[in-house]
């Protein structure tokens, strides 16, 4: 028998943004119109890109980057929220998550300025300490403005996509869709359950340099998951592969045995930032920080061609405990 028009059917929407794809998977009656939510989702992720991209010279973030230290710069509300959360998690992680490393990202060839390391810029920063962004960036949320107290190049690549995913989930709720799985470049958020009451099951990606394959899976219900790893964006120098994630303490790419960290949080913006912080700290300090902050995290460790895992928190411990 065919389904009636009131029974939920599976629908998907997707589009391009930030050099990758956004998507939404949900169940609605067959007669539910898709044009309006599709347009709203596309507009939402485009707004995040317009405000927070370092690849757009006229983005709101780049206006702040271009401003002289001490000068207040008006910020849109969405960007202000992301800056506040970036500063908060930067402080909570003692600078392991740092939104002020845009110059390092560019120096190593991962930014819009080029695809090869700038040797002069690399030498200038490697091994040299610097104050974290949360010490030099002042935010005035009530006034909708921000200013720097020292030269700093902000980069929100470790948190903006998570914010975009949260915003997509809100769009779905605005259209009365209480059960959905939204995603942007591997960051995902699940709301509600499937029509049969089952949670959303999403893959934890295997940190493989060459192919996309699952390492395992996790059940999500009104929660988000984000992953930071060494296997998607990297450069090869000699026999070493260096990832795009920067370590403020080193003044260059993070170097440890962690291939990826996946974090589950209620908000994808938080999961995104914490995954980066834990990756930078490595399994020892990172695991302790995750426990102190009540995080659910999965560390996948790389030793040559061998992968192993360390789980923190109830979400991962039952399925992934070593």
Backbone bond lengths (Angstrom), bond angles and torsions (degrees), N, CA, C in turn:
res aa  C-N    CA-C-N  psi(-1)  N-CA   C-N-CA  omega(-1)  CA-C   N-CA-C  phi
1 X - - - 1.462 - - 1.516 110.19 -
2 X 1.309 115.82 144.42 1.457 119.43 178.15 1.514 110.20 -80.27
3 X 1.343 116.03 154.53 1.456 120.59 179.48 1.515 110.40 -72.80
4 X 1.339 115.24 147.84 1.456 118.96 174.09 1.513 108.55 -77.65
5 X 1.336 116.13 166.64 1.460 120.85 -175.92 1.515 112.71 -68.76
6 X 1.351 118.21 -15.71 1.458 120.83 -178.83 1.531 112.70 -92.87
7 X 1.323 118.19 -13.51 1.456 120.30 178.98 1.520 110.08 -77.70
8 X 1.330 117.38 142.09 1.463 119.25 -177.29 1.520 113.06 -70.82
9 X 1.326 113.85 138.13 1.458 120.38 174.83 1.522 107.95 -122.15
10 X 1.299 115.54 155.19 1.456 121.52 -177.94 1.526 110.34 -77.01
11 X 1.336 116.40 131.07 1.464 122.08 177.68 1.533 109.44 -130.69
12 X 1.297 115.63 149.82 1.461 121.00 175.62 1.527 109.39 -134.31
13 X 1.326 114.41 143.88 1.455 122.28 173.44 1.521 107.40 -130.86
14 X 1.335 117.34 149.40 1.457 119.41 178.69 1.520 109.60 -160.13
15 X 1.321 114.62 164.61 1.458 120.34 179.11 1.516 110.74 -169.53
16 X 1.312 115.99 176.44 1.455 122.26 -177.41 1.523 110.62 -101.59
17 X 1.333 115.73 139.82 1.461 121.61 173.91 1.523 108.15 -166.34
18 X 1.318 117.52 149.81 1.459 123.13 175.89 1.520 113.12 53.96
19 X 1.309 117.27 31.35 1.457 120.52 -179.29 1.514 114.39 73.52
20 X 1.322 117.57 12.97 1.457 121.43 -179.58 1.525 108.29 -145.32
21 X 1.340 117.53 -162.10 1.464 120.96 -177.20 1.520 110.77 -121.32
22 X 1.328 115.38 144.86 1.457 121.46 166.46 1.517 107.51 -105.21
23 X 1.326 116.80 155.43 1.466 119.61 179.28 1.518 109.90 -152.34
24 X 1.302 114.96 157.41 1.461 122.25 176.23 1.523 108.36 -141.12
25 X 1.317 116.79 130.42 1.458 123.91 177.62 1.524 107.61 -121.16
26 X 1.330 117.32 129.16 1.451 119.93 -175.17 1.521 109.56 -159.66
27 X 1.328 115.49 170.82 1.458 121.58 179.10 1.527 109.10 -123.69
28 X 1.327 116.43 125.91 1.461 122.51 -179.41 1.528 108.78 -142.44
29 X 1.326 117.48 164.35 1.470 118.88 174.85 1.522 110.92 -57.83
30 X 1.302 116.32 150.92 1.462 121.26 -175.14 1.527 112.58 -58.82
31 X 1.320 116.83 -28.56 1.460 120.43 -177.64 1.533 113.22 -86.21
32 X 1.314 117.29 -0.53 1.468 121.50 -177.05 1.532 109.35 -66.07
33 X 1.314 116.89 127.36 1.461 120.54 -179.94 1.518 112.35 -74.61
34 X 1.325 117.11 136.09 1.463 121.75 -175.85 1.520 113.71 -102.19
35 X 1.316 117.82 -16.14 1.471 120.43 -173.15 1.526 111.93 -62.25
36 X 1.317 117.34 -44.46 1.464 120.29 -176.38 1.524 112.12 -67.86
37 X 1.354 120.04 -49.22 1.459 118.26 177.95 1.524 113.04 -64.48
38 X 1.326 117.31 -34.37 1.463 119.24 177.59 1.530 111.11 -62.56
39 X 1.321 116.58 -44.04 1.464 120.28 179.01 1.524 110.86 -64.98
40 X 1.331 116.79 -40.69 1.462 120.48 -179.12 1.525 111.45 -66.41
41 X 1.319 117.21 -40.37 1.465 120.44 177.74 1.523 110.96 -64.35
42 X 1.319 116.48 -45.31 1.471 120.33 179.53 1.519 110.75 -62.01
43 X 1.320 116.54 -41.21 1.466 120.69 179.85 1.531 111.00 -66.63
44 X 1.309 117.05 -37.83 1.463 121.25 -178.34 1.520 111.68 -65.09
45 X 1.323 117.60 -48.40 1.471 119.24 -178.58 1.528 110.47 -70.83
46 X 1.332 117.05 -31.63 1.465 119.66 176.83 1.524 110.78 -66.74
47 X 1.335 117.19 -36.12 1.461 120.72 177.75 1.528 111.01 -64.67
48 X 1.329 116.61 -40.58 1.465 119.96 177.02 1.525 110.09 -62.21
49 X 1.305 116.83 -44.00 1.460 121.24 178.71 1.523 110.89 -62.01
50 X 1.317 116.38 -42.97 1.466 120.84 -178.50 1.526 111.48 -64.87
51 X 1.301 116.86 -36.19 1.456 120.41 -178.32 1.527 113.39 -82.25
52 X 1.338 117.80 -37.14 1.463 120.86 -163.38 1.516 115.63 -117.24
53 X 1.312 118.42 1.18 1.457 120.68 -177.33 1.522 111.92 -75.82
54 X 1.340 115.92 140.76 1.467 120.48 169.58 1.529 110.42 -91.48
55 X 1.308 116.45 -4.93 1.471 121.18 179.20 1.527 112.12 -91.79
56 X 1.327 116.55 -6.16 1.464 121.32 177.70 1.525 107.98 -111.90
57 X 1.327 118.74 109.24 1.468 120.77 -176.13 1.518 114.05 -57.83
58 X 1.338 117.44 -24.61 1.462 120.08 -177.68 1.529 112.81 -100.80
59 X 1.335 118.29 13.46 1.456 119.51 178.08 1.523 109.81 -67.43
60 X 1.312 116.28 160.40 1.463 120.51 178.91 1.524 111.02 -63.11
61 X 1.325 117.09 -37.34 1.460 119.90 177.10 1.522 111.17 -62.35
62 X 1.323 117.15 -42.19 1.460 120.10 -179.00 1.527 111.78 -70.21
63 X 1.327 117.72 -26.13 1.465 119.61 171.94 1.521 110.31 -62.72
64 X 1.327 116.04 -41.94 1.455 120.25 177.98 1.528 110.57 -67.31
65 X 1.314 116.93 -40.32 1.467 119.95 177.68 1.523 111.50 -61.12
66 X 1.326 116.92 -37.30 1.464 120.72 -176.30 1.531 112.94 -78.69
67 X 1.324 116.91 -16.51 1.465 120.16 -176.60 1.521 111.57 -71.55
68 X 1.311 116.24 148.02 1.460 121.37 177.79 1.524 110.00 -71.83
69 X 1.329 118.04 147.59 1.463 120.29 175.44 1.533 111.00 -53.84
70 X 1.314 115.58 137.97 1.455 121.49 -179.92 1.506 114.91 93.66
71 X 1.330 117.75 -14.06 1.461 121.19 -177.97 1.520 110.47 -91.72
72 X 1.342 115.77 126.08 1.452 120.21 175.84 1.531 109.91 -71.78
73 X 1.345 116.00 139.28 1.459 121.97 179.26 1.524 108.44 -127.52
74 X 1.335 117.33 127.87 1.470 121.50 178.55 1.519 109.79 -66.53
75 X 1.337 116.14 135.66 1.456 122.28 -177.25 1.523 110.12 -125.46
76 X 1.344 118.75 138.32 1.462 120.08 173.50 1.522 110.42 -66.25
77 X 1.320 116.24 156.75 1.462 121.50 -173.22 1.519 113.00 -59.11
78 X 1.338 116.59 -40.95 1.464 119.48 -177.96 1.523 110.81 -63.99
79 X 1.302 117.26 -45.58 1.463 120.58 179.18 1.523 110.68 -63.98
80 X 1.315 117.38 -38.79 1.456 120.44 178.53 1.526 110.92 -60.37
81 X 1.340 117.32 -40.83 1.458 120.40 178.05 1.523 111.44 -61.09
82 X 1.319 116.71 -41.73 1.462 120.67 -179.17 1.526 110.45 -68.72
83 X 1.325 117.59 -41.47 1.460 120.29 177.08 1.527 110.68 -61.72
84 X 1.332 116.78 -42.54 1.466 120.05 178.81 1.524 111.17 -60.51
85 X 1.326 117.19 -46.24 1.461 120.23 -179.70 1.522 110.68 -67.38
86 X 1.328 117.13 -37.80 1.461 119.93 177.26 1.514 112.12 -61.53
87 X 1.321 116.62 -43.30 1.464 121.45 177.30 1.529 110.39 -65.62
88 X 1.325 117.23 -42.10 1.464 121.53 -179.28 1.523 111.51 -60.85
89 X 1.331 117.29 -49.17 1.463 119.88 -178.23 1.528 110.54 -75.13
90 X 1.318 117.19 -29.63 1.457 119.24 172.69 1.513 111.33 -59.78
91 X 1.321 116.62 -44.34 1.466 120.71 179.33 1.527 110.61 -68.21
92 X 1.336 117.11 -43.57 1.465 121.24 -178.08 1.522 112.39 -65.73
93 X 1.325 117.22 -25.64 1.471 121.47 -179.82 1.522 111.89 -100.72
94 X 1.340 117.31 10.61 1.470 122.77 -179.34 1.527 111.58 56.15
95 X 1.331 115.93 35.70 1.458 120.86 175.61 1.517 115.29 88.07
96 X 1.332 117.85 2.45 1.470 118.75 176.00 1.528 109.90 -63.38
97 X 1.330 116.11 -40.09 1.459 119.69 168.31 1.516 106.54 -95.64
98 X 1.316 116.77 121.65 1.459 120.76 -174.51 1.524 108.90 -139.86
99 X 1.336 116.57 117.32 1.460 120.54 179.59 1.524 111.79 -82.23
100 X 1.338 117.88 4.48 1.458 121.11 -177.33 1.517 115.09 -104.97
101 X 1.335 117.70 30.06 1.461 120.85 -175.95 1.521 112.78 -110.56
102 X 1.324 116.87 25.19 1.466 119.49 -179.01 1.510 113.54 -60.36
103 X 1.332 117.55 -34.29 1.459 119.28 179.07 1.521 111.58 -67.79
104 X 1.342 117.80 -34.66 1.459 120.13 176.10 1.522 111.10 -68.47
105 X 1.332 116.30 -42.10 1.467 120.70 177.36 1.524 109.94 -56.72
106 X 1.321 116.90 -44.70 1.465 120.80 178.97 1.521 111.67 -68.53
107 X 1.325 117.22 -41.45 1.463 121.04 -177.53 1.527 111.94 -60.03
108 X 1.338 115.89 -35.47 1.462 119.98 -177.92 1.523 113.02 -91.02
109 X 1.312 118.34 6.79 1.462 121.67 172.67 1.506 115.62 86.89
110 X 1.351 117.95 16.64 1.459 120.47 -179.34 1.519 113.40 -101.33
111 X 1.312 117.96 -2.50 1.456 121.57 -178.51 1.510 112.07 -101.92
112 X 1.322 116.92 -170.90 1.463 121.54 -177.50 1.523 113.61 -71.16
113 X 1.330 118.14 -13.42 1.467 120.27 -174.92 1.516 114.09 -78.24
114 X 1.323 117.90 -15.58 1.463 118.01 178.67 1.498 112.24 166.38
115 X 1.326 116.56 170.75 1.460 121.86 -176.78 1.525 112.37 -111.35
116 X 1.313 118.00 13.82 1.456 121.74 177.29 1.524 108.39 -134.01
117 X 1.335 117.47 148.49 1.463 119.56 179.81 1.528 111.95 -61.47
118 X 1.325 114.76 142.85 1.464 122.35 173.27 1.528 106.15 -91.91
119 X 1.320 116.29 103.35 1.464 120.50 -171.01 1.523 112.55 -58.44
120 X 1.308 117.25 -38.86 1.457 120.08 -179.62 1.528 110.62 -65.49
121 X 1.331 116.31 -44.79 1.456 120.04 179.74 1.526 111.11 -67.27
122 X 1.325 117.07 -37.66 1.462 120.96 178.36 1.526 110.16 -61.49
123 X 1.325 116.45 -47.33 1.472 119.88 179.92 1.524 111.41 -62.30
124 X 1.320 116.73 -31.45 1.450 120.40 -177.68 1.525 111.94 -67.40
125 X 1.340 117.69 -28.29 1.455 119.75 -172.89 1.516 115.10 -112.16
126 X 1.313 119.41 -25.66 1.468 120.37 -174.86 1.528 110.76 -58.65
127 X 1.322 115.15 128.93 1.451 120.90 176.63 1.513 115.30 77.08
128 X 1.326 117.56 3.56 1.455 120.33 -177.93 1.527 110.26 -109.83
129 X 1.326 115.31 132.71 1.449 119.90 -179.96 1.520 111.78 -74.68
130 X 1.296 115.01 164.72 1.466 122.07 178.75 1.519 107.85 -156.73
131 X 1.319 117.95 151.94 1.464 118.87 177.12 1.525 110.18 -69.14
132 X 1.322 117.76 141.46 1.473 119.98 177.81 1.516 110.58 -71.01
133 X 1.320 115.39 160.10 1.464 121.08 -177.01 1.517 112.10 -58.44
134 X 1.333 117.63 -34.28 1.462 118.49 -176.46 1.531 112.25 -68.40
135 X 1.327 117.90 -12.16 1.459 121.04 176.11 1.525 113.19 -93.48
136 X 1.319 117.77 -17.90 1.468 119.88 -174.97 1.521 113.68 -118.86
137 X 1.331 117.30 -2.97 1.459 121.20 -179.74 1.519 109.38 -109.52
138 X 1.312 117.23 123.30 1.458 122.50 178.33 1.527 109.35 -106.96
139 X 1.322 115.56 130.95 1.456 121.23 -178.73 1.517 109.96 -116.27
140 X 1.315 116.00 140.02 1.459 123.35 176.98 1.527 107.19 -124.22
141 X 1.344 117.39 79.98 1.473 120.00 -175.16 1.522 113.70 -58.44
142 X 1.319 117.76 -40.80 1.454 119.36 -178.67 1.519 111.79 -65.45
143 X 1.321 116.80 -30.70 1.456 120.78 177.85 1.514 113.60 -93.38
144 X 1.338 117.49 -5.22 1.461 121.13 179.29 1.514 113.16 62.40
145 X 1.339 115.83 44.73 1.459 118.42 -177.48 1.525 110.59 -147.54
146 X 1.337 115.76 161.33 1.457 122.59 -179.00 1.515 108.79 -144.06
147 X 1.327 115.15 154.64 1.459 119.40 173.73 1.522 109.63 -150.24
148 X 1.326 114.64 154.18 1.460 122.40 177.72 1.526 108.34 -99.11
149 X 1.317 115.80 146.35 1.460 119.83 175.46 1.520 111.62 -107.23
150 X 1.334 115.93 4.60 1.462 122.45 175.79 1.520 106.56 -160.37
151 X 1.320 117.80 159.11 1.468 118.66 177.74 1.532 110.42 -60.23
152 X 1.310 116.75 127.47 1.460 122.05 177.86 1.524 107.98 -154.72
153 X 1.321 116.33 140.90 1.457 122.19 178.20 1.520 108.13 -108.54
154 X 1.316 115.91 110.61 1.456 121.09 -175.46 1.523 110.97 -82.16
155 X 1.315 115.71 142.47 1.467 123.34 178.74 1.522 106.93 -142.51
156 X 1.318 117.11 120.69 1.461 122.40 -175.21 1.518 112.80 -105.33
157 X 1.332 117.32 21.24 1.462 120.09 -176.93 1.522 112.40 -64.20
158 X 1.337 118.33 -19.18 1.446 120.64 179.63 1.512 114.51 -92.88
159 X 1.345 117.57 9.21 1.456 119.72 -177.07 1.528 113.75 -149.95
160 X 1.336 117.87 -26.76 1.466 120.88 -174.00 1.529 112.54 -66.48
161 X 1.324 117.83 -37.96 1.458 119.00 179.74 1.523 110.91 -67.21
162 X 1.329 116.04 -36.04 1.454 118.79 175.19 1.516 111.50 -62.21
163 X 1.333 116.43 -42.14 1.464 120.14 176.63 1.527 110.29 -60.99
164 X 1.325 117.06 -41.81 1.463 120.58 179.87 1.523 111.29 -60.72
165 X 1.329 116.90 -39.00 1.459 120.43 178.25 1.524 110.65 -64.49
166 X 1.337 116.88 -43.52 1.469 119.57 176.21 1.530 111.03 -59.30
167 X 1.328 115.62 -41.14 1.467 119.70 179.96 1.527 111.05 -66.00
168 X 1.324 117.71 -36.65 1.464 120.94 176.44 1.523 110.95 -63.17
169 X 1.330 116.35 -41.11 1.467 119.65 178.73 1.531 110.51 -61.97
170 X 1.329 116.77 -37.79 1.466 120.11 177.63 1.526 111.34 -66.01
171 X 1.321 116.96 -37.28 1.463 120.36 176.61 1.524 110.12 -59.76
172 X 1.324 116.30 -44.16 1.463 119.37 -179.98 1.528 110.77 -61.20
173 X 1.313 116.86 -42.07 1.472 119.85 178.43 1.523 110.96 -63.65
174 X 1.333 116.01 -38.12 1.464 119.70 179.63 1.524 111.35 -60.10
175 X 1.317 117.05 -27.78 1.463 121.12 179.02 1.533 111.73 -95.09
176 X 1.328 115.86 12.61 1.455 119.55 176.90 1.509 113.73 77.80
177 X 1.327 117.42 15.78 1.465 121.51 179.25 1.521 107.50 -97.90
178 X 1.328 116.45 100.93 1.459 121.80 -174.50 1.524 112.91 -93.07
179 X 1.306 117.21 -3.72 1.459 121.61 179.81 1.523 108.60 -130.48
180 X 1.335 115.34 109.74 1.464 118.61 -176.07 1.520 110.36 -159.19
181 X 1.312 115.54 158.68 1.461 122.92 172.22 1.521 106.54 -125.01
182 X 1.326 116.61 113.08 1.466 121.04 -179.64 1.520 108.83 -112.15
183 X 1.324 116.17 150.73 1.458 119.83 -173.52 1.517 110.93 -150.88
184 X 1.325 114.04 152.13 1.457 122.17 173.30 1.515 107.81 -147.62
185 X 1.318 116.59 110.70 1.463 122.76 175.07 1.534 112.17 51.15
186 X 1.306 117.95 46.39 1.454 120.91 175.53 1.505 115.36 90.01
187 X 1.337 118.66 -9.32 1.454 121.66 173.56 1.527 107.22 -93.22
188 X 1.328 118.02 130.46 1.456 121.25 -172.35 1.518 111.68 -133.71
189 X 1.330 115.09 152.48 1.462 121.01 173.71 1.521 108.77 -140.18
190 X 1.322 115.22 133.43 1.457 121.50 179.74 1.521 109.43 -112.91
191 X 1.316 116.05 133.62 1.462 121.18 173.69 1.520 108.26 -120.61
192 X 1.337 115.42 141.02 1.453 119.59 179.70 1.514 112.58 64.72
193 X 1.321 114.82 -157.57 1.463 121.73 178.93 1.520 109.17 -129.91
194 X 1.311 115.92 172.60 1.451 120.61 173.31 1.535 109.31 -68.91
195 X 1.334 117.97 164.80 1.477 119.76 -178.18 1.518 114.18 -54.50
196 X 1.343 118.23 -28.33 1.464 120.65 -179.94 1.520 112.50 -86.76
197 X 1.345 117.10 5.35 1.451 120.67 179.07 1.509 115.02 89.06
198 X 1.319 117.55 -3.40 1.465 121.35 -179.23 1.529 110.15 -78.68
199 X 1.333 117.14 149.60 1.467 119.38 176.68 1.522 110.45 -71.84
200 X 1.300 115.91 165.02 1.448 120.59 173.73 1.532 109.05 -75.91
201 X 1.311 116.72 132.47 1.463 121.65 178.72 1.531 108.19 -107.72
202 X 1.321 115.95 122.79 1.461 120.16 -179.11 1.529 109.19 -123.65
203 X 1.302 115.48 151.56 1.458 120.83 -178.50 1.520 111.14 -82.00
204 X 1.318 115.89 143.42 1.459 122.75 165.12 1.522 105.58 -95.03
205 X 1.319 116.16 119.14 1.466 120.02 -172.23 1.521 112.34 -72.14
206 X 1.308 115.63 139.72 1.456 121.69 173.05 1.528 108.35 -70.51
207 X 1.340 118.37 129.88 1.469 119.84 -179.07 1.526 111.35 -77.05
208 X 1.330 114.63 75.92 1.460 122.52 -177.24 1.522 109.03 -109.04
209 X 1.333 116.88 131.81 1.459 120.74 -177.80 1.527 112.82 -68.63
210 X 1.328 117.41 -25.74 1.462 120.16 -168.44 1.529 115.28 -108.72
211 X 1.324 117.49 -34.63 1.465 119.56 -175.01 1.517 110.26 -130.98
212 X 1.317 116.24 155.54 1.456 121.65 173.98 1.524 108.12 -94.10
213 X 1.323 115.82 122.33 1.457 120.94 -179.01 1.527 108.55 -152.02
214 X 1.339 117.88 152.45 1.459 119.69 179.49 1.524 111.91 -78.34
215 X 1.319 115.41 143.00 1.467 122.14 171.82 1.519 109.62 -94.70
216 X 1.309 114.98 -32.57 1.456 122.23 -179.98 1.505 108.71 -175.77
217 X 1.318 117.16 -160.42 1.457 121.03 -178.11 1.523 109.33 -146.17
218 X 1.337 115.29 161.28 1.454 121.38 178.13 1.527 108.28 -143.77
219 X 1.331 115.88 143.81 1.469 121.48 178.64 1.523 109.16 -91.59
220 X 1.331 116.92 131.05 1.454 122.32 -179.95 1.516 110.70 -119.81
221 X 1.336 115.12 136.27 1.463 121.70 174.38 1.516 107.01 -141.97
222 X 1.319 116.42 111.10 1.466 121.63 -175.59 1.532 110.77 51.80
223 X 1.297 114.98 50.26 1.464 121.24 -178.56 1.521 108.83 -152.46
224 X 1.345 114.46 164.67 1.462 121.09 -179.19 1.517 109.82 -125.33
225 X 1.328 116.22 156.71 1.451 121.91 175.90 1.515 108.67 -133.78
226 X 1.314 115.82 138.58 1.457 122.02 176.08 1.517 108.30 -136.83
227 X 1.321 115.84 149.48 1.464 121.57 -177.29 1.519 110.11 -130.62
228 X 1.326 115.19 135.30 1.466 121.82 170.16 1.519 107.32 -116.79
229 X 1.336 116.37 138.28 1.457 118.62 -177.24 1.514 113.06 -154.78
230 X 1.330 114.20 176.74 1.465 120.95 -176.40 1.519 113.20 -102.15
231 X 1.334 118.41 8.00 1.453 121.21 -163.04 1.526 115.23 -112.91
232 X 1.330 119.68 -3.43 1.458 120.34 -179.06 1.525 112.43 -103.14
233 X 1.323 116.62 -46.81 1.464 120.35 -178.95 1.530 107.87 -122.51
234 X 1.327 115.73 111.55 1.445 119.71 -176.34 1.526 109.90 -153.97
235 X 1.324 114.53 163.08 1.461 120.82 173.90 1.522 108.07 -123.66
236 X 1.310 115.32 154.78 1.461 120.68 179.98 1.525 109.08 -110.51
237 X 1.319 115.23 121.80 1.460 121.79 177.75 1.517 107.27 -125.05
238 X 1.328 115.87 112.10 1.455 119.90 -173.46 1.513 109.49 64.33
239 X 1.324 116.25 -123.63 1.457 120.80 178.45 1.525 111.85 -100.97
240 X 1.311 116.42 8.16 1.459 120.29 -176.55 1.522 111.85 -106.73
241 X 1.311 115.26 142.01 1.453 121.72 171.41 1.528 107.89 -105.88
242 X 1.314 115.58 124.58 1.458 120.95 -177.60 1.525 108.92 -113.52
243 X 1.320 116.31 129.91 1.465 121.23 -175.07 1.512 111.28 -83.67
244 X 1.331 114.75 169.22 1.462 121.78 -177.84 1.525 112.61 -78.40
245 X 1.329 117.70 -11.64 1.466 120.47 -179.12 1.521 109.58 -77.63
246 X 1.335 115.72 125.58 1.455 120.96 -176.16 1.533 112.11 -95.80
247 X 1.314 114.58 142.92 1.457 122.90 176.87 1.528 107.61 -108.18
248 X 1.324 116.40 110.84 1.464 120.36 -177.38 1.523 111.65 -57.06
249 X 1.341 116.98 -39.64 1.463 120.78 -177.29 1.525 112.09 -64.72
250 X 1.330 117.36 -32.03 1.466 121.37 179.15 1.515 112.37 -87.42
251 X 1.308 115.65 -25.65 1.449 118.80 -172.63 1.512 112.18 74.31
252 X 1.327 116.98 28.14 1.461 121.46 -179.00 1.519 110.83 -171.51
253 X 1.341 118.04 -170.00 1.460 121.46 -177.90 1.525 111.99 -59.09
254 X 1.322 115.07 145.95 1.455 120.78 178.85 1.529 109.77 -65.54
255 X 1.323 116.25 139.52 1.466 121.74 178.15 1.524 107.94 -131.09
256 X 1.315 116.88 107.11 1.461 122.28 172.34 1.524 108.20 -159.93
257 X 1.323 117.12 -170.31 1.465 119.82 -175.52 1.518 113.28 -94.08
258 X 1.335 118.10 10.45 1.461 121.00 179.86 1.526 109.58 -89.00
259 X 1.324 116.22 118.52 1.460 121.12 178.20 1.523 111.45 -82.98
260 X 1.336 116.50 -35.07 1.462 120.04 177.01 1.517 110.16 -161.39
261 X 1.315 114.43 156.71 1.468 121.83 173.10 1.521 107.48 -132.62
262 X 1.326 116.22 127.74 1.462 121.93 173.87 1.515 108.30 -111.44
263 X 1.326 116.46 135.32 1.458 122.19 -178.17 1.523 109.21 -127.34
264 X 1.324 116.13 135.77 1.462 122.38 175.23 1.526 108.68 -108.57
265 X 1.321 116.25 126.22 1.472 123.36 179.15 1.528 108.33 -140.99
266 X 1.322 117.97 164.45 1.463 118.96 173.30 1.525 112.77 -61.14
267 X 1.345 117.07 -36.97 1.463 121.90 -179.77 1.519 110.08 -110.01
268 X 1.327 116.54 136.43 1.460 120.41 -178.88 1.529 110.98 -69.37
269 X 1.335 117.96 -32.28 1.452 120.64 177.79 1.527 110.60 -58.28
270 X 1.323 116.91 -42.60 1.456 120.68 178.97 1.529 110.92 -69.19
271 X 1.323 116.70 -43.76 1.467 120.07 179.32 1.521 110.97 -59.48
272 X 1.326 116.62 -40.95 1.455 122.66 -179.28 1.531 110.75 -60.58
273 X 1.332 116.40 -50.20 1.462 120.58 -177.51 1.516 111.78 -68.52
274 X 1.328 117.44 -43.01 1.459 119.74 -179.32 1.526 111.80 -65.55
275 X 1.324 117.70 -35.77 1.468 119.78 177.70 1.520 110.73 -60.37
276 X 1.331 116.79 -40.62 1.464 120.27 177.56 1.521 110.96 -65.50
277 X 1.334 116.86 -45.38 1.466 120.31 -179.51 1.521 111.52 -59.18
278 X 1.331 117.22 -44.35 1.455 121.09 -177.77 1.526 111.31 -68.82
279 X 1.327 116.88 -36.00 1.462 120.30 176.26 1.526 110.25 -61.99
280 X 1.319 117.05 -43.88 1.462 121.02 -179.45 1.525 110.89 -63.87
281 X 1.318 117.87 -41.53 1.459 121.20 -176.33 1.521 112.91 -73.50
282 X 1.337 117.87 -25.59 1.459 119.51 -177.06 1.516 111.26 85.87
283 X 1.325 116.08 174.25 1.461 119.76 -170.41 1.523 113.29 -67.24
284 X 1.323 119.34 -33.55 1.456 120.85 -177.60 1.509 112.66 -69.18
285 X 1.331 116.99 -69.48 1.458 121.57 178.43 1.519 111.63 -63.88
286 X 1.321 116.37 -36.76 1.456 120.10 -178.83 1.515 112.31 -63.94
287 X 1.318 116.83 -42.56 1.462 120.54 179.33 1.526 110.87 -63.42
288 X 1.325 117.14 -42.09 1.462 120.37 179.42 1.533 111.11 -65.85
289 X 1.337 116.09 -41.05 1.464 119.17 178.20 1.522 110.60 -63.47
290 X 1.332 117.09 -40.96 1.465 120.81 178.49 1.524 110.50 -61.08
291 X 1.319 116.89 -43.79 1.464 120.03 -179.69 1.518 111.61 -65.46
292 X 1.330 117.40 -42.06 1.463 120.15 -179.21 1.521 111.77 -63.41
293 X 1.323 116.56 -30.88 1.459 121.00 -177.28 1.525 113.07 -99.23
294 X 1.327 116.96 7.92 1.459 120.54 177.01 1.510 113.98 65.20
295 X 1.341 117.09 33.29 1.462 120.98 -177.66 1.518 111.81 -89.24
296 X 1.324 115.98 149.30 1.462 122.39 168.87 1.520 107.21 -97.69
297 X 1.333 116.43 116.87 1.468 120.13 -173.92 1.519 110.72 -141.27
298 X 1.318 114.69 146.46 1.460 121.73 175.07 1.525 108.55 -123.26
299 X 1.330 115.93 115.23 1.455 122.36 175.63 1.524 107.90 -94.55
300 X 1.332 117.60 124.07 1.463 121.64 172.09 1.520 106.96 -105.58
301 X 1.323 116.17 121.12 1.458 122.62 -173.50 1.519 110.26 -102.41
302 X 1.335 114.95 144.83 1.457 120.68 -179.13 1.532 110.07 -116.38
303 X 1.321 116.43 126.66 1.459 122.60 173.25 1.522 107.58 -131.91
304 X 1.339 115.89 96.78 1.462 119.11 -172.09 1.510 109.51 64.79
305 X 1.332 117.08 -122.46 1.465 121.51 178.19 1.525 112.56 -96.98
306 X 1.326 116.76 6.17 1.461 120.67 -176.34 1.520 110.93 -101.12
307 X 1.326 116.26 134.06 1.452 122.57 177.18 1.527 109.76 -112.08
308 X 1.316 116.08 140.98 1.460 121.86 174.00 1.519 107.60 -138.30
309 X 1.319 117.77 173.06 1.449 119.43 -176.02 1.516 111.54 -137.79
310 X 1.329 114.25 151.98 1.457 122.81 173.39 1.524 106.44 -130.47
311 X 1.319 117.57 123.85 1.463 122.18 -176.79 1.519 110.63 -107.39
312 X 1.337 115.14 142.10 1.455 122.50 175.97 1.531 107.67 -129.60
313 X 1.330 117.42 129.81 1.457 120.33 177.20 1.519 112.76 93.83
314 X 1.320 116.20 156.87 1.456 121.68 -173.66 1.520 113.62 -62.67
315 X 1.326 117.75 -34.72 1.464 120.07 -175.48 1.527 111.21 -58.08
316 X 1.338 116.24 -41.36 1.467 119.86 -176.24 1.520 113.70 -101.70
317 X 1.318 119.17 -26.95 1.468 120.08 -169.91 1.521 113.23 -61.28
318 X 1.327 118.04 -38.63 1.454 120.16 -177.51 1.530 111.96 -64.78
319 X 1.338 116.85 -40.39 1.458 120.33 -175.67 1.523 113.94 -93.00
320 X 1.343 116.97 -26.42 1.456 119.07 -170.51 1.526 114.35 -120.61
321 X 1.323 118.35 8.20 1.462 119.28 -179.76 1.521 109.17 -60.79
322 X 1.361 115.26 131.29 1.477 118.99 -176.50 1.529 110.53 -70.14
